[in-house]
Amino acid sequence: MDIKLHSVHFTADKKLIDFVNEKVNKLELFHSGIVTAEVFLRLDKDQEGENKVSEVKILTPGKELFAKKQAKSFEEATDLAVEALRKQVLKQKEKIK
Protein backbone atom coordinates (compact mmCIF):
# COMPACT_ATOMS: atom_id res chain seq x y z
CA MET A 1 0.00 0.00 0.00
CA ASP A 2 1.21 3.48 -0.86
CA ILE A 3 0.84 5.92 2.06
CA LYS A 4 1.02 9.68 1.57
CA LEU A 5 1.35 11.77 4.71
CA HIS A 6 0.68 15.52 4.75
CA SER A 7 1.26 17.67 7.82
CA VAL A 8 -0.53 21.01 7.56
CA HIS A 9 0.74 24.07 9.49
CA PHE A 10 3.53 22.11 11.20
CA THR A 11 6.40 19.73 10.49
CA ALA A 12 5.88 16.14 11.64
CA ASP A 13 8.80 14.41 13.33
CA LYS A 14 10.00 10.94 12.36
CA LYS A 15 8.40 9.31 15.41
CA LEU A 16 4.94 10.61 14.46
CA ILE A 17 5.40 9.63 10.80
CA ASP A 18 6.44 6.10 11.80
CA PHE A 19 3.45 5.82 14.16
CA VAL A 20 0.97 6.89 11.46
CA ASN A 21 2.51 4.54 8.87
CA GLU A 22 2.37 1.61 11.30
CA LYS A 23 -1.29 2.25 12.19
CA VAL A 24 -2.44 2.71 8.59
CA ASN A 25 -0.52 -0.37 7.43
CA LYS A 26 -2.49 -2.47 9.93
CA LEU A 27 -5.61 -1.85 7.83
CA GLU A 28 -4.15 -4.25 5.26
CA LEU A 29 -4.82 -7.07 7.74
CA PHE A 30 -8.54 -6.51 7.22
CA HIS A 31 -8.55 -5.77 3.47
CA SER A 32 -5.73 -6.75 1.14
CA GLY A 33 -7.12 -4.66 -1.73
CA ILE A 34 -6.23 -1.24 -0.30
CA VAL A 35 -4.40 0.63 -3.06
CA THR A 36 -3.41 3.91 -1.42
CA ALA A 37 -3.89 5.78 1.82
CA GLU A 38 -3.69 9.52 2.28
CA VAL A 39 -3.28 11.02 5.76
CA PHE A 40 -3.68 14.69 6.63
CA LEU A 41 -2.50 15.85 10.04
CA ARG A 42 -3.46 19.41 10.88
CA LEU A 43 -3.60 21.80 13.79
CA ASP A 44 -7.03 23.28 14.36
CA LYS A 45 -6.84 26.84 15.67
CA ASP A 46 -10.44 26.95 16.90
CA GLN A 47 -10.12 24.93 20.10
CA GLU A 48 -7.66 25.04 22.97
CA GLY A 49 -7.31 21.40 24.09
CA GLU A 50 -8.37 19.03 21.36
CA ASN A 51 -6.84 20.86 18.42
CA LYS A 52 -5.10 17.94 16.63
CA VAL A 53 -7.01 16.62 13.60
CA SER A 54 -6.25 13.44 11.68
CA GLU A 55 -7.98 12.74 8.36
CA VAL A 56 -7.39 9.37 6.71
CA LYS A 57 -8.62 8.45 3.24
CA ILE A 58 -8.09 4.99 1.77
CA LEU A 59 -8.79 3.81 -1.75
CA THR A 60 -9.99 0.29 -2.39
CA PRO A 61 -11.16 -1.07 -5.72
CA GLY A 62 -14.49 0.61 -6.38
CA LYS A 63 -14.70 2.46 -3.07
CA GLU A 64 -13.14 5.39 -1.23
CA LEU A 65 -13.33 5.35 2.56
CA PHE A 66 -12.72 8.37 4.80
CA ALA A 67 -12.48 9.13 8.51
CA LYS A 68 -11.74 12.38 10.35
CA LYS A 69 -11.08 12.49 14.08
CA GLN A 70 -10.01 15.20 16.52
CA ALA A 71 -8.18 14.65 19.82
CA LYS A 72 -5.55 16.05 22.19
CA SER A 73 -2.68 14.35 20.31
CA PHE A 74 -2.06 13.30 16.73
CA GLU A 75 -1.46 9.72 17.89
CA GLU A 76 -4.86 9.54 19.57
CA ALA A 77 -6.65 11.19 16.62
CA THR A 78 -4.95 8.83 14.15
CA ASP A 79 -5.81 5.83 16.33
CA LEU A 80 -9.49 6.85 16.37
CA ALA A 81 -9.55 7.49 12.61
CA VAL A 82 -7.92 4.15 11.79
CA GLU A 83 -10.38 2.35 14.09
CA ALA A 84 -13.30 4.04 12.29
CA LEU A 85 -11.82 3.00 8.93
CA ARG A 86 -11.34 -0.57 10.18
CA LYS A 87 -15.08 -0.73 10.89
CA GLN A 88 -15.86 0.69 7.44
CA VAL A 89 -13.54 -1.83 5.76
CA LEU A 90 -15.13 -4.75 7.60
CA LYS A 91 -18.61 -3.49 6.70
CA GLN A 92 -17.61 -3.17 3.04
CA LYS A 93 -16.16 -6.70 3.01
CA GLU A 94 -19.44 -8.04 4.42
CA LYS A 95 -21.38 -6.35 1.61
CA ILE A 96 -19.09 -7.93 -1.00
CA LYS A 97 -19.67 -11.40 0.44
N, C-alpha and C positions, 0 to 999 in steps of 0.2 A: 504494500500500500504506500502511496506517495502522500506524505504529510507536509502541508505548507503552514507555517506558523507566522502570524503577523502580530507584532506588539505595537499598539497605537498609543502615542503620547508618552512612551517610556521605552527603555531598552531592557529586554529580558536577559537575565543572566543564564549561564549554561545549566545550572542546577534546575531552574524553572523549565527551560526548553527540554531537558532530558525527562523531567517529570511528565510534562504534557505528552511527549512522544510515547513514553511508556504506557500511559493511560489510554491514549487513542489506539495504540497498537493492540491492546487487549480486546478491542471490539472485533478483531479478526477471529477471535475464538468463537464468536457467536454467528459470524457471517463471513465466509471466505471470499465473497464476491465484491467486497468493498474496493473500489477503484482508487479513489482519492479522499483525503480528509483535509479540510481547511479550518484552521483555528485562529480566531481573533481574540487577543487579550487586550482589554482597554481599561483605562482608568475613567470612572464616571465622576464628574465634578459636582454632581447634584447632591450627593449624600456624604455625610461625614464618615460613618463607620463602614458600612458595606458598599464600598465604592469600586470593587474589583469585579469586572464583567468578563465572562468567558463565553464565547460563541463558537460552537463546533458544528460544522456542516460536513456530512459524508455523502459520497456519491456511490450508489450501488446500481447495477444494471436496471434501468427503468424507473429508478426512484431516487429522490434526493431527500435526505433526512437532516433535520436541523434542531439544535437545542441551544438555549441561551439561559445562563444562570448568573446570579449575582451573589457575592459573599464577601467576607472580610479579607480573604486571601485568594490569590489566583489558583492555588492548589485546591482549595475547597470548592471554588466555583467550577473549576475544570472537572473535579470529581463528580459534582452534581450533574453537570452537563453530559458527561460520558455515561453516567448511570441512566439518565433520561434517554439517551440514544440507544443504550443497550436494550431498554424496554421497547423502543420503537423497532429496533432490528428484530427482536424476537417476535413481535406482533406481525411484522411484515413476513417473516419466515413462515408463520402459522397460516397466513393468508395464501401463500404460495402452495403450501401442502394442501 
